[in-house]
Amino acid sequence: MPELPDVVVYIEALRERVLGRRLERIRLRSPFLLRTVHPPARDAEGRAVVELRRIGKRIALGLEGNLYLVIHLMIAGRLRWRPAGAAIPGRIGVAAFDFDAGTLLLTEAGSKKRASLHLVAGDEALAGFDRGGVEVLDAGLSAFREAVLRESHTLKRALTDPRLCSGIGNAFSDEILHRARLSPMQLTRRLPEEGIARLFEATRAVLEEWTGRLRRERGDGFPENVTAFRDGMAVH
């Protein structure tokens, strides 16, 4: 599943390609992808993209008129940037978003289609996708401590629970715990203050390092080899 570093780099690549561009058409191959009925998908067509933001592991494209397309890639969803009007790939293609500068394809491997697309109106509706987890790269130690100690969980679960920590999944939680030299099964409320500080620093370091690494790998292109486990990871 694409996690915080992957989603950040996806958004940066999209910002270069679609910000200020008009979404000309949405093509849906999978009837299960779009999870909302009102407003209808056609209402998004013809509107320019005015912002892009990350909400946990979701990508939100803000459109003129205070509409938002919210994409959740889940485990096997991936984004591809192709020339304008590109065909939706046969077995794995689920949607295409056509701009004059190119087409954004959404693909999903495997038989279980879990990726989702929502079209919502207004900031309040968009805020409903925020599960409330702390943004570790923007937070201080005290906010991080409050989040991980809010409930009694294993460290692994605390890091991957979107209500506690935002944007972290299986792969990067393992990297973080390895860096912090902490057991995934350690209970949060039994972690000493020094351990919380070590976990905080490891979380920030791993997310910052991998975001930087993925930026360098992308260069000026579009991320094409997004995978859960990568060469250079300490655990996987």
VEXMI-682302 format. One record per residue (C-alpha): residue number from 0; residue in three letters; x negated, y negated, z. Coordinates in steps of 0.05 Angstrom, whole numbers, m for minus. Layout:
BEGIN
 num residuo      X      Y      Z
 NUM     ALA      X      Y      Z
...
END
This chain:
BEGIN
 num residuo      X      Y      Z
   0     MET      0      0      0
   1     PRO    m28    m69    m18
   2     GLU    m45   m104     48
   3     LEU    m63   m175     66
   4     PRO   m129   m181     26
   5     ASP    m97   m150    m36
   6     VAL    m34   m194    m31
   7     VAL    m75   m257    m20
   8     VAL   m116   m243    m83
   9     TYR    m54   m225   m123
  10     ILE    m23   m292   m104
  11     GLU    m86   m331   m122
  12     ALA    m87   m298   m190
  13     LEU    m13   m311   m201
  14     ARG    m21   m384   m179
  15     GLU    m71   m394   m235
  16     ARG    m24   m364   m286
  17     VAL     48   m382   m268
  18     LEU     49   m443   m222
  19     GLY     87   m497   m260
  20     ARG    107   m448   m314
  21     ARG    179   m432   m331
  22     LEU    205   m362   m319
  23     GLU    237   m347   m385
  24     ARG    267   m279   m373
  25     ILE    270   m222   m323
  26     ARG    273   m152   m352
  27     LEU    293    m96   m304
  28     ARG    283    m24   m323
  29     SER    298      7   m255
  30     PRO    369     m7   m229
  31     PHE    343      5   m158
  32     LEU    290    m49   m157
  33     LEU    336   m110   m147
  34     ARG    365   m107    m77
  35     THR    408   m170    m80
  36     VAL    471   m187   m119
  37     HIS    480   m261   m104
  38     PRO    451   m302   m134
  39     PRO    447   m259   m198
  40     ALA    379   m248   m229
  41     ARG    397   m290   m289
  42     ASP    400   m352   m244
  43     ALA    325   m348   m237
  44     GLU    313   m352   m312
  45     GLY    295   m419   m341
  46     ARG    267   m446   m275
  47     ALA    194   m465   m263
  48     VAL    152   m434   m209
  49     VAL    137   m488   m158
  50     GLU    102   m448   m104
  51     LEU     75   m380    m85
  52     ARG     68   m354    m15
  53     ARG     54   m291     24
  54     ILE    104   m265     75
  55     GLY     70   m206    109
  56     LYS     58   m158     51
  57     ARG    110   m191      7
  58     ILE     98   m241    m50
  59     ALA    147   m298    m55
  60     LEU    153   m339   m119
  61     GLY    188   m405   m105
  62     LEU    229   m431   m164
  63     GLU    262   m497   m179
  64     GLY    328   m505   m144
  65     ASN    303   m473    m79
  66     LEU    308   m401   m105
  67     TYR    257   m348    m86
  68     LEU    238   m283   m119
  69     VAL    210   m237    m65
  70     ILE    170   m177    m86
  71     HIS    151   m120    m39
  72     LEU    103    m71    m72
  73     MET    109    m19    m18
  74     ILE     62     41    m28
  75     ALA     55     50   m103
  76     GLY     78    m16   m133
  77     ARG     27    m56   m172
  78     LEU     26   m120   m213
  79     ARG     m5   m127   m282
  80     TRP    m15   m189   m324
  81     ARG     m5   m178   m399
  82     PRO      5   m220   m462
  83     ALA     73   m253   m468
  84     GLY    128   m206   m487
  85     ALA     90   m143   m468
  86     ALA    132    m80   m465
  87     ILE    149    m49   m398
  88     PRO    105     14   m393
  89     GLY    142     79   m402
  90     ARG    145    124   m339
  91     ILE    116     75   m287
  92     GLY    144      8   m310
  93     VAL    201    m21   m269
  94     ALA    205    m95   m288
  95     ALA    176   m152   m329
  96     PHE    176   m226   m315
  97     ASP    165   m265   m379
  98     PHE    130   m332   m381
  99     ASP    105   m370   m441
 100     ALA     33   m358   m419
 101     GLY     41   m283   m408
 102     THR     83   m228   m377
 103     LEU     78   m203   m306
 104     LEU     93   m129   m304
 105     LEU    113    m91   m242
 106     THR     96    m17   m243
 107     GLU    106     37   m192
 108     ALA     75    106   m196
 109     GLY    109    168   m168
 110     SER    180    192   m167
 111     LYS    201    156   m104
 112     LYS    215     83   m122
 113     ARG    207     41    m59
 114     ALA    184    m26    m87
 115     SER    237    m80    m82
 116     LEU    257   m147   m112
 117     HIS    302   m197    m78
 118     LEU    328   m263   m105
 119     VAL    350   m309    m49
 120     ALA    371   m382    m43
 121     GLY    343   m429      9
 122     ASP    289   m430     62
 123     GLU    333   m397    114
 124     ALA    344   m336     70
 125     LEU    270   m333     55
 126     ALA    253   m336    129
 127     GLY    293   m272    139
 128     PHE    235   m233    107
 129     ASP    186   m256    161
 130     ARG    182   m200    212
 131     GLY    149   m247    262
 132     GLY     79   m216    266
 133     VAL     21   m261    283
 134     GLU    m21   m286    225
 135     VAL    m88   m266    253
 136     LEU   m130   m310    206
 137     ASP    m90   m371    229
 138     ALA    m83   m353    302
 139     GLY   m126   m360    363
 140     LEU   m144   m306    413
 141     SER    m87   m323    460
 142     ALA    m34   m315    406
 143     PHE    m65   m250    384
 144     ARG    m67   m225    456
 145     GLU      6   m242    465
 146     ALA     25   m204    402
 147     VAL    m13   m140    415
 148     LEU      9   m137    488
 149     ARG     82   m153    474
 150     GLU     99    m79    473
 151     SER     62    m17    498
 152     HIS     36     17    435
 153     THR    m26     51    409
 154     LEU    m74      2    378
 155     LYS    m61     33    310
 156     ARG     13     21    315
 157     ALA      5    m50    343
 158     LEU    m39    m70    284
 159     THR      9    m41    232
 160     ASP     75    m63    264
 161     PRO     97   m124    223
 162     ARG    134   m151    284
 163     LEU     67   m157    320
 164     CYS     13   m167    266
 165     SER     27   m192    196
 166     GLY      1   m160    132
 167     ILE    m40   m103    161
 168     GLY    m28    m30    141
 169     ASN    m60     38    146
 170     ALA   m125     27    110
 171     PHE   m146    m39    140
 172     SER   m123    m21    210
 173     ASP   m172     38    207
 174     GLU   m228     m8    184
 175     ILE   m212    m57    240
 176     LEU   m212     m4    294
 177     HIS   m277     26    268
 178     ARG   m309    m43    268
 179     ALA   m284    m57    339
 180     ARG   m307     13    362
 181     LEU   m238     27    391
 182     SER   m195     89    388
 183     PRO   m131     85    347
 184     MET    m97    121    405
 185     GLN   m118     71    458
 186     LEU    m57     39    490
 187     THR    m52    m36    482
 188     ARG    m34    m51    555
 189     ARG    m93    m10    580
 190     LEU   m142    m48    537
 191     PRO   m188    m93    579
 192     GLU   m196   m166    563
 193     GLU   m263   m153    530
 194     GLY   m231   m101    485
 195     ILE   m176   m149    463
 196     ALA   m229   m201    445
 197     ARG   m268   m148    407
 198     LEU   m206   m126    369
 199     PHE   m189   m198    352
 200     GLU   m258   m212    324
 201     ALA   m259   m147    285
 202     THR   m190   m160    255
 203     ARG   m210   m229    231
 204     ALA   m278   m206    205
 205     VAL   m251   m146    166
 206     LEU   m194   m186    134
 207     GLU   m239   m244    116
 208     GLU   m294   m200     88
 209     TRP   m248   m158     46
 210     THR   m210   m217     20
 211     GLY   m276   m248     m2
 212     ARG   m299   m184    m33
 213     LEU   m235   m175    m73
 214     ARG   m239   m247    m96
 215     ARG   m309   m235   m123
 216     GLU   m288   m170   m157
 217     ARG   m229   m206   m191
 218     GLY   m270   m264   m216
 219     ASP   m227   m301   m266
 220     GLY   m186   m240   m284
 221     PHE   m124   m208   m255
 222     PRO   m130   m154   m201
 223     GLU   m125    m87   m238
 224     ASN   m153    m35   m192
 225     VAL   m113    m46   m129
 226     THR   m117     16    m86
 227     ALA   m108     32    m13
 228     PHE   m177     61     m2
 229     ARG   m240     31    m34
 230     ASP   m313     44    m41
 231     GLY   m348      8     14
 232     MET   m296     23     67
 233     ALA   m326     52    130
 234     VAL   m270    100    145
 235     HIS   m237    122     79
END
